[in-house]
Amino acid sequence: MSEINISSANPEQIIAFQGHHGAYSHLACRKARPHLNPVPCGTFTEAMQMVERGQAGLAMIPIENSTAGRVEEIYRQLPKTHLSIIGEHFESINHCLIGLKGSTLADIRTACSHPQALAQCDNNIMKLGLETDVKSDTAGAAHEIMQLQDKSRAAIASSLAAELYDMEILRENFQDHDGNTTRFIVLSREAELPDYHQGQQYLTSLMFRVRNLPAALYKAMGGFATNGINMVKLESYMDTGSFQATSFYMDVEAHQSEPGMINALEELAFFAQDIRILGTYKPHQWRQQGGVLS
């Protein structure tokens, strides 16, 4: 699947992503780490494992979308890895409905894409009366249609995918909402803890499991509130096969070394277990620009 010879390439110059060339993860790699060689993988797990095995220096992984919500699979995979988050990237998602050269909207009967992309374009799909066909990634759907040469099928994918596979853009901005944005995390084998400077902005991501106690989550969060730590994301997930206790992923606006964060983590330890700091890193410019990408 790769454009480069992985066996002869310097692993530290490789950034792995899930999907085919032309996927939005590929676009994110090009923008966030343009000096690295993007290498496509069949699954998110494969991309993460390339980093864990030392075959790639980094992995670019989508974690949530402003329209379709979280990428649930990632929350199940993160606890199984030993990777660290060293950065984030926000990518504006402008979906295109793309078909074979010479096809028109009147030819299309089925829209093919990743479940997230289908969800982000659901209203427009229904307006056109199209059936849907779920694929493993957006660009992969375009690649398959190009191989099948079926004019009744269109992919929901990027303009880059249309360019790479020599296909026709039948409709641009096919997503239901303007400002459709995906947040990616950059994963590495080694943590890259930035130096702490008072007044600078930082994000810290962590995972933990609350103890099976009354109001455990409320009490676990109390330390962040009393120490003035702003929580910007909290996601629950089940990873033990049991309903006895819930695990959480959390992003807070703090450096893990600052006094307030140290105090909050100490209090968290009384009401939670399996606490793991995934990383501390500088926030993407999207946050400073009020959710607008330049």
Residue, then its C-alpha position, 0 to 999 in steps of 0.5 A: m500500500s505504500e509509495i515508499n519501500i518501508s524496509s529501506a526507509n528510516p522508520e523515524q521518517i515514516i508517519a503511519f495512518q489508516g486508509h488509502h492514499g487520499a484519505y483525510s488522515h493522509l491530508a492531516c499527515r501532509k499538513a501536520r508533518p510535511h517532512l515525513n513519509p506518510v504510509p497507509c495501513g489497513t486499520f487503526t490498530e495496524a498504524m499504531q502497531m507500526v509505531e510500537r514495532g519501531q517501523a514508523g516514528l509516528a501515527m496520525i489517528p482521528i479521535e473525534n469529528s465535530t459532526a459525527g462525534r467520537v471515533e469509538e474504535i480509538y478509545r478501545q485501542l488506546p488502552k492496549t498500546h503503550l504509545s504517547i500523545i505528542g500533539e494534536h491536529f485539526e483538519s477541516i473536512n470538505h467531503c466530495l461526492i466523486g464518481l467515474k469520469g463521465s458519470t453524472l449525479a443522475d447515474i449514482r444509486t449508491a454512496c460508498s464511504h467510511p461510516q463517519a463520512l456517511a454520518q457526516c453527509d447523511n442529510n444530503i445522501m437522503k436528499l439524493g435518495l442514495e443507498t449507502d455502502v460502508k467501507s473501511d475508509t473514504a479513499g479506499a471507497a474511491h479506489e474500489i469504484m475506480q477498479l470496478q468501473d461502476k458508474s452507479r456508485a460514488a464515493i464520499a471522499s476528499s478532492l485529493a482522492a478524486e485527483l489521485y484516482d482520476m475521478e469526477i467530482l460530482r458535488e463539492n462540500f457534500q457534508d451536512h454542516d459547514g465547519n465539519t472538522t476532525r481532530f487527530i492525535v499524533l502518537s509516538r513510542e516516546a513521550e515528548l514532554p514540553d518544558y513548563h512555562q507559566g502562562q503558556q497553554y498546554l493540554t494533558s490527556l489521560m485515561f483512568r477507571v473510577r472505583n466502584l464507589p458512590a459518586a466516584l466520578y464526581k469526587a474524582m473530578g473535584g480535584f480539577a475544579t478546586n485547583g482551577i484546571n479546565m476540563v475540555k473533554l471527557e469520554s466514557y468507554m467500557d474496556t473490561g467486559s464488565f458493567q461494574a466500573t467505567s473507564f474514561y478518557m480526559d483532556v485538560e488544559a494544564h501541564q502535568s508538571e504544574p502545581g495545580m495539576i499535580n494536586a488534582l492528580e493526587e486527588l484523582a488517585f483516591f477515587a480512580q485507578d489505572i491512571r495513565i497520562l497519555g501525554t502533555y503537548k501544546p494545543h493546535q492553533w484551532r483552539q486559539q482561533g476559536g475553532v476556525l482553521s486558516 
